Amino acid sequence: MRMDVDMFQELLARVSPRITKCHNNRLPICPGLKIAVTLCFVATGNSYASLAYSFRVAHNTISLFVPEVCDAIVEEYRQQHFATPSNPDEWRDVADKFSSRWNLPHTCGALDGKHVAIRKPPRAGSRYYNYKGFHSIVIMALVDAEYKFLWANVGAEGARSDAAIFQVCSLRLSLQEGTLGLPPAEPLPGDDRDTPFFIVGDDAFPLRHWLQKPFSLRDLTHDKRVYNYRLSRARRVVENAFGILASTFRVLLTTLHVLPDNGQSVTKGYLVLHNILRTRYPNLRNEDVDQDVDGMIVPGSWRNVGVLDDCQREGSTGERCTRQGRELRLYLMHYFNSQAGKVPWQEAAIRI
């Protein structure tokens, strides 16, 4: 397609200066070939040995420049395509899209973690061995309403749980200290009480006034089921973002035969490439994602062919819900069941 040619030419022009090396005794590999091999690697998941045969480049040489090219892509495009919002206006724009598209106002992102399989690192013990029975590094990411990554923590050992990784990450620290730049509390649509802005996650994360999660599935009342349904509509975007990512970059569905540091470089590279594609071609691969038809969710095709393993939900840090978190969840529950906050199809949806 024409867009593929244009995108490659842009990458060549912008990334080449970062990966061009001069050698006194031999001709260097041209930047275009390095970029082509790297894109083929992340798009297909073919092994270095297979790529060596196709591109006539030694596999050990490929193993050296693929992380280098990915690092260069990240450095060149990070500020333009992977900059986390930093002020109230930018976060309010994220929240407005969640409200208009997924009917969950004041939501500033959906959070989740996924495993990326790697070979066992030397002398790593069991640090990278996850509960699914393979070695991995973890992507923990915050996603906007249009399946773009707003923030990501890449490289945590696979043996750690979602809760343990989130406990020490920069996003949590910023949320907890109020330095992320979220807008000040303001009324929900049709309401008159100031309500804080927040992100959403699953049950692995702590309930806070800045992070909302579902009610336990035990003893669910009607109103709690409505809240869980409304929250899940917004939380699905992070699952779908990972689904699009795996469908586009098939290397995610293989085992990376690289060291963890190189695995981080490759992973950050295709996260940035994903955001570039979502910005330039927003309808690309939308046929793969879950479809919302009058509030009824039709599962996307990625769930059959591109599923990434979730992080472990056990092993929580033992944090208790805060009073402010519980109060906000109850207030949102009542709001979603009120005339001001309900949507027409939610009663039918919770009966399915």
C-alpha distance (Angstrom), angle and dihedral (degrees) to the residues before:
residue distance angle dihedral
M1 . . .
R2 3.77 . .
M3 3.80 92.5 .
D4 3.80 90.3 58.8
V5 3.81 91.1 55.8
D6 3.80 92.3 46.5
M7 3.79 92.5 48.0
F8 3.79 92.6 49.1
Q9 3.79 92.0 48.9
E10 3.80 90.2 50.8
L11 3.79 91.9 49.3
L12 3.78 89.6 48.7
A13 3.80 92.5 52.1
R14 3.80 96.8 44.2
V15 3.80 102.9 34.9
S16 3.82 101.0 37.3
P17 3.84 96.1 80.8
R18 3.81 89.2 56.5
I19 3.82 95.8 52.3
T20 3.82 103.2 34.5
K21 3.79 112.0 113.7
C22 3.78 130.1 -178.8
H23 3.80 121.4 -140.2
N24 3.80 123.8 -168.7
N25 3.78 97.6 -151.5
R26 3.78 103.8 36.8
L27 3.75 143.0 23.0
P28 3.82 113.6 -91.7
I29 3.78 122.1 -124.1
C30 3.78 106.5 -97.4
P31 3.84 116.2 -110.7
G32 3.79 92.4 -122.4
L33 3.79 91.4 60.4
K34 3.80 91.8 47.4
I35 3.80 91.4 51.7
A36 3.81 92.8 45.2
V37 3.81 92.5 51.2
T38 3.80 92.0 46.3
L39 3.80 93.5 49.8
C40 3.80 90.6 47.7
F41 3.80 90.2 50.0
V42 3.82 95.9 52.0
A43 3.82 93.8 39.4
T44 3.81 98.0 49.1
G45 3.80 106.2 21.0
N46 3.81 89.7 -134.7
S47 3.78 114.1 161.7
Y48 3.78 123.0 -103.4
A49 3.80 88.3 -111.4
S50 3.80 91.3 55.7
L51 3.79 91.8 47.1
A52 3.81 90.1 48.6
Y53 3.79 89.2 58.9
S54 3.82 93.4 46.2
F55 3.81 98.3 45.0
R56 3.83 100.0 29.2
V57 3.80 92.4 -123.1
A58 3.81 122.8 127.9
H59 3.80 113.1 -101.8
N60 3.80 92.8 -129.7
T61 3.82 88.9 54.0
I62 3.80 90.5 50.6
S63 3.80 90.2 50.9
L64 3.81 88.7 57.5
F65 3.79 100.7 48.0
V66 3.83 102.0 37.6
P67 3.85 93.3 72.4
E68 3.81 88.3 42.1
V69 3.81 92.3 55.1
C70 3.81 91.4 45.9
D71 3.81 90.6 51.3
A72 3.81 89.6 49.7
I73 3.82 91.9 51.2
V74 3.80 90.2 51.0
E75 3.81 93.6 48.9
E76 3.80 93.3 46.2
Y77 3.82 98.1 46.4
R78 3.80 105.4 24.7
Q79 3.80 97.9 96.9
Q80 3.79 92.5 44.9
H81 3.80 101.1 41.7
F82 3.81 108.7 15.7
A83 3.79 106.2 37.9
T84 3.80 113.0 132.8
P85 3.83 111.6 -130.2
S86 3.79 109.9 -98.6
N87 3.80 107.4 -176.3
P88 3.83 137.4 48.7
D89 3.81 94.7 -103.3
E90 3.82 92.9 55.2
W91 3.81 92.6 46.3
R92 3.82 91.3 45.6
D93 3.82 88.6 56.1
V94 3.82 88.9 54.3
A95 3.82 90.7 48.2
D96 3.81 93.0 47.8
K97 3.82 90.2 56.6
F98 3.80 91.8 49.7
S99 3.79 88.9 49.9
S100 3.80 96.4 48.1
R101 3.80 97.3 39.4
W102 3.81 103.7 31.9
N103 3.83 102.8 20.4
L104 3.80 94.6 -123.4
P105 3.82 108.2 120.5
H106 3.81 123.0 -156.1
T107 3.83 91.5 24.7
C108 3.80 113.3 141.5
G109 3.79 99.5 -177.5
A110 3.80 146.8 -32.2
L111 3.81 118.8 -107.6
D112 3.81 130.8 -152.3
G113 3.80 142.6 140.9
K114 3.82 131.6 -131.5
H115 3.78 136.3 -173.9
V116 3.81 123.7 -116.9
A117 3.81 110.1 -160.4
I118 3.81 117.5 -127.7
R119 3.80 133.9 169.8
K120 3.79 115.7 -95.4
P121 3.82 109.0 -80.1
P122 3.81 115.6 -129.9
R123 3.81 115.1 -95.8
A124 3.82 91.1 0.5
G125 3.80 96.4 124.8
S126 3.78 111.0 -162.0
R127 3.82 97.3 -36.1
Y128 3.80 93.7 108.8
Y129 3.83 96.5 36.1
N130 3.80 107.3 106.2
Y131 3.79 132.6 -158.4
K132 3.82 90.2 -99.3
G133 3.80 90.3 65.2
F134 3.81 103.8 -105.9
H135 3.81 137.7 89.1
S136 3.78 116.8 -98.5
I137 3.75 150.8 152.4
V138 3.79 119.7 -131.4
I139 3.79 132.0 -121.5
M140 3.79 111.6 -156.6
A141 3.78 109.6 -174.8
L142 3.78 144.1 174.9
V143 3.82 113.8 -144.0
D144 3.80 132.8 -164.8
A145 3.81 128.1 -136.0
E146 3.81 91.9 -88.5
Y147 3.83 96.4 55.2
K148 3.81 95.1 -100.9
F149 3.79 121.7 136.8
L150 3.80 113.3 -115.6
W151 3.80 97.2 179.0
A152 3.78 136.3 -1.3
N153 3.78 139.1 -172.5
V154 3.82 109.4 -156.8
G155 3.79 129.2 -173.4
A156 3.80 108.5 33.8
E157 3.82 113.2 148.2
G158 3.79 113.5 -92.1
A159 3.81 93.4 -126.4
R160 3.81 90.9 68.7
S161 3.79 122.4 90.7
D162 3.79 128.1 -125.5
A163 3.78 90.5 -105.5
A164 3.81 94.5 50.3
I165 3.81 92.9 48.8
F166 3.79 93.4 46.6
Q167 3.79 90.8 47.7
V168 3.82 92.3 68.7
C169 3.82 102.9 28.5
S170 3.79 124.8 113.2
L171 3.81 93.6 -117.8
R172 3.78 92.7 61.2
L173 3.78 92.3 46.8
S174 3.81 91.2 51.9
L175 3.80 92.5 47.0
Q176 3.78 92.7 47.4
E177 3.79 94.6 47.8
G178 3.81 93.8 41.5
T179 3.81 93.8 -121.3
L180 3.80 98.4 120.5
G181 3.80 92.4 90.6
L182 3.81 98.7 -118.2
P183 3.83 114.6 166.3
P184 3.81 117.7 -95.2
A185 3.79 116.7 -97.5
E186 3.79 114.7 -76.1
P187 3.83 135.8 166.0
L188 3.79 121.2 -74.4
P189 3.85 115.5 -118.4
G190 3.80 109.5 -68.0
D191 3.81 92.1 7.1
D192 3.81 135.2 102.7
R193 3.82 104.5 -151.1
D194 3.80 122.4 93.4
T195 3.81 109.1 -113.6
P196 3.83 125.6 -174.1
F197 3.79 125.1 -118.6
F198 3.80 116.1 -114.0
I199 3.80 147.7 169.8
V200 3.82 124.9 -117.9
G201 3.79 131.3 -130.5
D202 3.79 142.4 156.8
D203 3.78 128.8 -89.8
A204 3.82 92.9 -76.2
F205 3.80 91.7 75.9
P206 3.81 129.2 74.4
L207 3.82 118.7 -98.9
R208 3.79 108.5 -116.9
H209 3.79 136.7 152.2
W210 3.82 85.5 -103.7
L211 3.84 95.1 45.0
Q212 3.78 123.8 45.8
K213 3.80 125.2 -167.5
P214 3.85 135.8 174.3
F215 3.78 126.7 -79.6
S216 3.79 115.6 -103.4
L217 3.80 112.2 -86.2
R218 3.80 90.5 -123.0
D219 3.80 117.7 97.3
L220 3.79 94.8 -1.9
T221 3.79 114.1 -175.7
H222 3.79 122.5 -153.6
D223 3.81 92.4 -99.2
K224 3.80 92.7 48.7
R225 3.80 91.0 50.6
V226 3.81 89.6 53.4
Y227 3.81 90.1 50.9
N228 3.82 92.0 49.0
Y229 3.80 90.8 49.1
R230 3.80 93.4 49.7
L231 3.79 91.8 46.8
S232 3.81 93.0 47.2
R233 3.83 91.8 55.2
A234 3.79 89.5 61.6
R235 3.80 95.2 37.7
R236 3.80 91.3 56.1
V237 3.79 91.1 73.4
V238 3.80 92.2 74.9
E239 3.82 91.6 50.4
N240 3.80 89.6 48.8
A241 3.80 92.2 46.7
F242 3.80 89.5 56.5
G243 3.81 88.4 45.3
I244 3.80 92.3 54.2
L245 3.80 89.2 44.8
A246 3.80 93.0 54.3
S247 3.81 92.9 43.4
T248 3.80 91.5 52.6
F249 3.80 99.9 37.0
R250 3.79 104.9 40.5
V251 3.79 92.1 -176.6
L252 3.82 84.6 83.2
L253 3.80 89.3 68.3
T254 3.81 93.6 54.5
T255 3.80 133.9 64.4
L256 3.79 112.3 -94.3
H257 3.80 108.4 -132.5
V258 3.78 92.3 -153.1
L259 3.78 138.4 100.1
P260 3.83 116.2 -91.8
D261 3.83 93.6 -103.4
N262 3.80 91.6 54.4
G263 3.79 89.2 43.6
Q264 3.79 88.3 57.1
S265 3.81 91.1 51.4
V266 3.80 93.2 50.3
T267 3.80 92.4 45.2
K268 3.80 94.2 49.9
G269 3.80 88.6 47.9
Y270 3.79 95.7 58.5
L271 3.81 91.9 41.5
V272 3.80 88.4 59.6
L273 3.82 91.6 43.6
H274 3.81 88.8 51.3
N275 3.81 90.9 54.8
I276 3.80 91.5 47.8
L277 3.81 90.6 53.0
R278 3.83 92.6 45.8
T279 3.81 89.5 52.2
R280 3.81 98.1 43.7
Y281 3.81 98.1 35.5
P282 3.84 107.6 22.6
N283 3.81 93.9 173.0
L284 3.79 94.1 51.9
R285 3.83 110.5 123.3
N286 3.81 92.4 -6.7
E287 3.78 86.9 132.5
D288 3.81 87.3 69.3
V289 3.80 97.0 58.4
D290 3.80 131.4 84.0
Q291 3.79 112.3 -80.3
D292 3.79 122.0 -139.2
V293 3.82 108.0 -146.6
D294 3.82 111.1 -179.7
G295 3.79 88.9 -32.8
M296 3.81 93.8 -48.8
I297 3.81 113.3 118.8
V298 3.80 116.8 -134.3
P299 3.84 107.2 -164.2
G300 3.80 115.2 -118.9
S301 3.79 123.5 -121.2
W302 3.82 91.5 -111.5
R303 3.81 88.7 75.2
N304 3.82 88.6 68.8
V305 3.80 100.1 44.7
G306 3.80 110.5 14.0
V307 3.78 108.9 43.9
L308 3.79 117.6 147.0
D309 3.78 120.0 -156.8
D310 3.79 116.7 -103.0
C311 3.76 121.2 -125.0
Q312 3.77 118.3 -103.7
R313 3.77 112.7 -79.4
E314 3.78 93.8 -163.2
G315 3.76 123.6 76.0
S316 3.80 93.8 61.6
T317 3.77 118.1 177.8
G318 3.79 88.0 -113.9
E319 3.78 94.5 -112.9
R320 3.75 116.5 163.9
C321 3.78 123.3 -135.4
T322 3.77 112.6 -96.6
R323 3.77 122.2 -122.7
Q324 3.81 91.2 -118.2
G325 3.81 90.4 51.5
R326 3.80 93.1 51.0
E327 3.80 92.2 45.7
L328 3.80 92.6 51.2
R329 3.80 92.1 48.0
L330 3.81 91.2 51.5
Y331 3.80 91.5 46.3
L332 3.82 91.5 50.7
M333 3.81 89.5 47.2
H334 3.81 91.1 55.4
Y335 3.80 91.3 43.3
F336 3.82 92.8 53.0
N337 3.81 89.1 51.8
S338 3.82 94.2 47.7
Q339 3.77 129.7 89.5
A340 3.81 89.7 -108.6
G341 3.80 96.8 52.4
K342 3.79 110.0 27.5
V343 3.82 125.7 101.2
P344 3.84 121.6 -140.6
W345 3.80 97.3 -115.4
Q346 3.80 101.7 45.1
E347 3.81 95.7 94.9
A348 3.79 91.6 54.5
A349 3.79 91.6 43.9
I350 3.80 96.9 55.7
R351 3.81 91.0 51.4
I352 3.81 91.9 62.0
